[in-house]
Amino acid sequence: MSRNLWVSYNQPVTDLGGVRTAGAPTSRHAGDVLVIVAPGQGAQTPGFLAPWLEDPATVEFLRRLSDAAGLDLIRYGTEADAEEIRDTSVAQPLLVAAGLVAAAALFPEEGTLTAATGLLAGHSVGEITAAALAGVLTPLGAIRFVAERGRQMAAASAVQPTSMTAVIGGDETDVLAALAAHGLTPANNNGPGQIVAAGTVAQLEALAADPPAKARLRPLSVAGAFHTVHMEPAVAPLAALADTLAPADPATRLLSNADGDVVPSGADYLARLVRQVANPVRWDLCMRTMAELGVTGLIELAPAGTLTGIAKRHLAGVELLKLNSPDDLAAAHDFVAAHAGAAA
């Protein structure tokens, strides 16, 4: 694994908050068209991390991430059942760890990720994965941050029963009006035809009894109303932790869920990560930026499927690849070479 991308195994595990000193951001050329994306909570399934554990270096890396998170991520990613990994305090660091493992396997040499990748983005907690890949935080710093995020969001979720439901189809104006009528928040806007409603369980039950015309409702496997006012109690503790970190500026272009903008400042990006826990995810705007920047290839890191599914519907002409196991690496190397003009 690259010392520039990943924490050296010789670095003390207690050194969790530092950043890499990779120098100036990699210069990019006008033809960059590859984006790497990391999924958010709900993408996890039992045993999804198991295929990666045949590599001893990966096991050691996961042990270090587990120490930083205060969780046995190896067990949760291989042996735990669906209910255990539904726990917000477990799911969030587990997802970030999985994305880091997949990226390290695809880009094992120093500097190859930022040299080949024109754009990075993550959905919800996936933004923290993207921040680590861009060099804003080290992997251990990112895991420390996401572990606290998961704990604080789980605590906020315990105040009262809340959840989220995907609203698929229907006219967007009608969908938003129905959510407003029931006091719900459009917590994720994933493009026309998929808006995620979030609020109390009672509010979601009322929506289910009176859904928008021509829309289907699909309850999500999450334990809270993320990206809404219900998460406000998590903001201050997370901001306090962020103040102990020293973010670096991204080494490649990095998108924000807040507005789909490219954020050149690491400090700004970290501040956005703090605020985002209580504000909606605008993945629709992230995809709009991808289209405007001329993206032609999109790789979704493990556990992949959610974001490639959305992109298939909303990013016409963009080729897609799901990186779910080491079996996908050969195709992923070819994909990188085709869309970034460089071999991983």
C-alpha positions in Angstrom: 0.0 0.0 0.0 1.2 3.5 -0.7 2.5 5.6 2.2 1.1 8.6 0.5 -2.5 7.3 0.2 -2.6 5.0 3.3 -1.2 5.2 6.8 2.2 3.5 7.1 2.1 0.4 9.2 5.0 1.8 11.2 3.0 4.9 12.3 1.8 4.7 15.9 -1.9 3.8 16.0 -2.5 6.6 18.5 -1.6 9.2 15.9 -5.1 9.5 14.5 -5.6 13.1 13.7 -2.8 14.0 11.4 -2.8 14.5 7.6 -0.5 13.4 4.9 2.0 15.9 3.5 1.7 15.0 -0.1 2.7 18.4 -1.4 0.7 20.4 -3.9 -2.4 18.9 -5.5 -1.8 16.8 -8.5 -2.1 18.9 -11.7 -5.0 17.7 -13.9 -5.5 17.9 -17.6 -8.7 18.8 -19.5 -9.4 15.2 -20.5 -10.1 13.9 -16.9 -13.4 12.0 -17.0 -13.1 9.4 -14.2 -15.0 9.8 -11.0 -14.8 7.5 -8.0 -17.8 7.5 -5.6 -18.4 6.0 -2.2 -21.9 4.8 -1.1 -23.8 5.8 2.1 -25.6 4.0 4.9 -27.9 1.3 3.9 -25.6 -0.1 1.2 -24.1 -2.6 3.7 -25.1 -6.3 3.7 -24.0 -9.2 5.9 -20.5 -10.6 5.0 -19.8 -8.0 2.3 -16.2 -7.4 3.5 -15.2 -11.1 3.5 -13.8 -11.3 0.0 -11.2 -8.7 0.8 -9.7 -10.5 3.7 -7.6 -13.0 1.7 -4.9 -10.3 1.6 -2.8 -10.2 4.8 -2.0 -6.5 4.3 -5.7 -5.7 4.1 -6.3 -7.6 7.3 -3.6 -5.6 9.0 -5.0 -2.3 7.6 -8.5 -3.2 8.9 -7.1 -4.0 12.3 -5.6 -0.6 12.5 -8.9 1.0 11.4 -10.7 -1.1 14.0 -8.4 0.2 16.7 -9.1 3.7 15.6 -12.8 3.2 15.5 -13.0 1.2 18.7 -14.9 -1.5 16.9 -14.0 -4.9 15.5 -14.7 -4.0 11.8 -13.5 -7.3 10.6 -16.1 -9.2 12.6 -18.8 -6.8 11.7 -17.9 -7.0 8.0 -17.8 -10.8 7.9 -19.8 -12.4 10.7 -22.4 -9.9 11.9 -26.0 -10.1 10.9 -28.1 -7.5 9.2 -29.5 -6.1 12.4 -26.0 -5.6 13.9 -24.7 -3.7 10.9 -27.8 -1.6 10.7 -26.7 0.1 13.9 -25.6 3.6 12.9 -22.5 3.5 15.2 -21.4 0.3 13.4 -22.6 0.9 9.8 -20.8 4.2 9.3 -17.2 3.3 10.1 -17.7 -0.1 8.5 -18.7 1.6 5.2 -15.8 4.0 5.2 -13.4 1.2 6.0 -14.7 -0.9 3.1 -14.3 2.0 0.7 -10.7 2.6 1.8 -9.9 -1.1 1.4 -11.3 -1.3 -2.1 -9.5 1.9 -3.1 -6.2 0.7 -1.7 -6.5 -2.5 -3.6 -7.2 -0.7 -6.9 -4.5 2.0 -6.4 -1.7 0.3 -4.4 1.1 2.6 -5.6 1.9 6.1 -4.3 0.0 8.9 -6.1 -1.9 6.7 -8.6 -5.3 7.5 -7.3 -5.0 11.2 -7.6 -3.1 10.9 -10.9 -5.8 8.8 -12.5 -9.0 10.3 -10.9 -10.5 13.6 -12.0 -13.2 13.7 -9.4 -14.2 12.2 -6.0 -17.5 12.2 -4.3 -19.4 10.3 -1.6 -23.0 10.0 -0.7 -23.7 10.9 2.9 -21.2 9.0 5.1 -19.4 8.2 1.8 -18.2 11.8 1.8 -15.8 10.9 4.6 -14.4 8.1 2.4 -13.9 10.6 -0.4 -12.3 13.0 2.0 -9.7 10.4 2.9 -9.1 9.4 -0.7 -8.6 13.1 -1.6 -6.1 13.6 1.3 -8.2 15.9 3.4 -7.9 13.4 6.2 -5.7 10.4 6.8 -7.5 7.0 6.9 -7.1 6.9 10.6 -8.3 10.4 11.0 -11.3 9.7 8.8 -12.2 6.6 10.8 -11.9 8.5 14.1 -14.2 11.2 12.6 -16.8 8.7 11.2 -16.8 6.7 14.4 -17.8 9.8 16.4 -20.3 10.7 13.7 -21.9 7.3 14.0 -22.1 7.4 17.8 -23.5 10.9 17.9 -26.1 10.3 15.1 -27.1 7.0 16.9 -27.6 9.0 20.1 -29.7 11.6 18.3 -31.7 8.8 16.7 -32.5 7.4 20.1 -34.4 10.6 21.2 -37.5 9.4 19.4 -38.4 6.8 16.7 -37.3 8.2 13.3 -36.5 6.7 10.0 -36.3 7.2 6.2 -38.3 6.1 3.2 -37.4 6.3 -0.5 -40.2 7.8 -2.6 -39.7 6.4 -6.1 -41.5 8.0 -9.1 -44.2 10.6 -9.0 -44.1 14.2 -10.0 -41.3 16.0 -8.0 -43.6 18.9 -7.1 -46.3 16.5 -5.9 -43.7 14.5 -3.9 -42.2 17.5 -2.2 -45.7 18.9 -1.4 -46.7 15.6 0.2 -43.6 15.5 2.3 -44.2 19.1 3.5 -47.8 18.2 4.3 -46.7 15.5 6.6 -43.8 17.5 8.2 -41.1 15.3 6.5 -37.8 16.4 5.1 -36.5 15.5 1.6 -33.3 14.3 3.2 -31.7 12.9 0.0 -32.5 14.2 -3.4 -31.0 11.5 -5.7 -32.4 12.9 -8.9 -35.8 13.0 -10.6 -37.8 10.0 -9.5 -36.0 9.3 -6.2 -36.3 11.5 -3.1 -35.8 10.1 0.4 -38.2 11.3 3.0 -37.1 11.5 6.6 -38.8 12.2 9.9 -40.6 10.5 12.7 -42.0 7.0 12.3 -45.5 8.4 12.8 -45.0 10.9 10.0 -43.7 8.2 7.6 -46.6 6.0 8.5 -48.9 8.9 7.6 -47.1 9.3 4.3 -47.5 5.6 3.6 -51.2 5.9 4.2 -51.5 8.8 1.8 -48.6 8.5 -0.8 -48.1 11.0 -3.7 -49.7 10.0 -6.9 -47.8 7.5 -9.1 -45.1 7.1 -6.4 -43.9 3.9 -4.7 -42.6 4.0 -1.1 -39.7 1.8 0.0 -38.7 2.0 3.7 -34.9 2.1 4.1 -32.7 0.0 6.5 -31.5 2.9 8.6 -32.1 3.7 12.2 -32.8 7.4 12.1 -33.9 10.5 10.2 -30.4 11.4 9.0 -29.7 14.8 7.4 -32.6 16.5 9.1 -33.2 18.6 12.2 -33.4 15.4 14.2 -29.6 15.1 13.9 -28.9 18.6 15.3 -27.7 17.2 18.7 -24.8 15.5 16.8 -23.4 18.7 15.3 -21.7 20.3 18.3 -19.8 17.2 19.4 -18.7 16.5 15.9 -17.6 20.1 15.4 -15.5 19.8 18.6 -13.7 16.8 17.2 -13.2 18.5 13.9 -11.4 21.3 15.7 -8.7 18.8 16.8 -8.0 17.7 13.2 -5.7 19.4 10.7 -7.3 19.0 7.3 -5.2 19.3 4.1 -6.6 20.7 0.8 -7.9 18.0 -1.6 -5.3 16.6 -4.0 -8.0 16.2 -6.7 -11.4 17.6 -7.3 -13.8 16.8 -4.5 -17.6 17.3 -4.5 -19.8 18.4 -1.6 -23.3 16.9 -0.9 -24.5 20.3 0.2 -24.6 21.9 -3.2 -22.7 19.7 -5.7 -19.8 22.2 -5.8 -16.1 21.3 -6.1 -14.5 22.3 -2.8 -10.8 23.3 -3.0 -10.3 23.9 0.7 -9.8 21.0 3.2 -10.9 23.2 6.1 -14.1 24.1 4.3 -14.8 20.5 3.3 -14.4 19.4 6.9 -16.7 22.1 8.1 -19.2 20.9 5.5 -18.9 17.4 6.8 -19.9 18.6 10.2 -22.9 20.6 9.0 -24.1 17.9 6.6 -25.3 15.5 9.3 -28.3 17.8 9.8 -28.8 19.0 6.2 -30.1 17.3 3.1 -27.9 15.4 0.7 -28.1 16.9 -2.8 -26.8 14.0 -4.9 -28.8 15.3 -7.8 -26.5 18.4 -7.8 -23.4 16.2 -7.5 -24.5 14.3 -10.6 -25.1 17.5 -12.4 -21.6 18.6 -11.7 -20.3 15.3 -12.9 -22.1 15.8 -16.2 -20.9 19.4 -16.5 -17.3 18.2 -16.0 -17.6 15.7 -18.7 -17.4 12.5 -16.6 -17.5 9.4 -18.8 -16.6 6.7 -16.3 -17.8 6.1 -12.7 -16.4 3.5 -10.3 -18.4 2.8 -7.1 -16.4 1.5 -4.2 -17.6 -1.4 -2.1 -20.4 -2.1 -1.1 -21.3 -1.0 -4.6 -24.6 -0.9 -6.4 -26.7 2.0 -5.0 -24.9 4.8 -6.7 -24.3 3.0 -10.0 -28.0 2.3 -10.0 -28.8 6.0 -9.6 -26.2 6.9 -12.2 -27.6 4.5 -14.7 -30.9 6.4 -14.6 -29.5 9.9 -14.5 -26.0 10.1 -16.2 -26.7 9.1 -19.8 -23.7 7.7 -21.6 -21.5 7.4 -18.5 -19.9 3.9 -18.2 -20.3 2.3 -14.8 -18.3 -0.2 -12.7 -19.0 -1.7 -9.3 -15.9 -2.6 -7.3 -17.3 -5.1 -4.8 -14.5 -7.7 -4.4 -11.0 -8.5 -5.6 -12.6 -10.4 -8.5 -13.6 -7.0 -9.9 -10.0 -5.6 -9.8 -8.9 -6.7 -13.3 -11.9 -5.1 -14.9 -11.5 -2.0 -12.7 -7.8 -1.6 -13.9 -9.0 -1.7 -17.5 -11.8 0.7 -16.7 -9.3 3.2 -15.1 -7.0 3.0 -18.1 -9.9 3.6 -20.5 -11.3 6.6 -18.7 -8.3 8.3 -17.2 -5.6 7.4 -19.7 -3.5 5.8 -16.9 -3.2 2.3 -15.5 -4.0 1.9 -11.8 
